[in-house]
Amino acid sequence: MEEGSPMRLVPIAALVAVLCVVSTAGLAAPRRDNPYHCAQLANQLVHYDGLRARAASQGNAVWVQRFKGKIAELEEAFKYECPEQYNEGKTLQQLAELLKSAGRAALAFFTMGAY
């Protein structure tokens, strides 16, 4: 075999192809409805919502906007990757809003509008 022959490049090309496949195998997107991934996304949503509330209480509008953007990004990922939990969460959010408004109405009624 000559030094620059094409036959000598075949094993090298095969090795490069195998390395490319092995190196990208771990980069695959997580499976949809993976419970651990969904739980991680849900925890991140709760975390960033708490940070957004804290930034709002401190009057930092720039950080509020950044956290709103991050929350929207995470919600979109959660909606796509965990559709069942997303729908359940939206139903629970609506129920929580209903209970909050009922609580406010009851507080106003029983305190005769003082609160």
Secondary structure, DSSP 8 states (H G I E B T S, - for coil): --TT-HHHHHHHHHHHHHHHHHHHHTTS---TT-HHHHHHHHHHHHHHHHHHHHHHHTT-HHHHHHHHHHHHHHHHHHHHH-HHHHHHHHHHHHHHHHHHHHHHHHHHHHTTT--
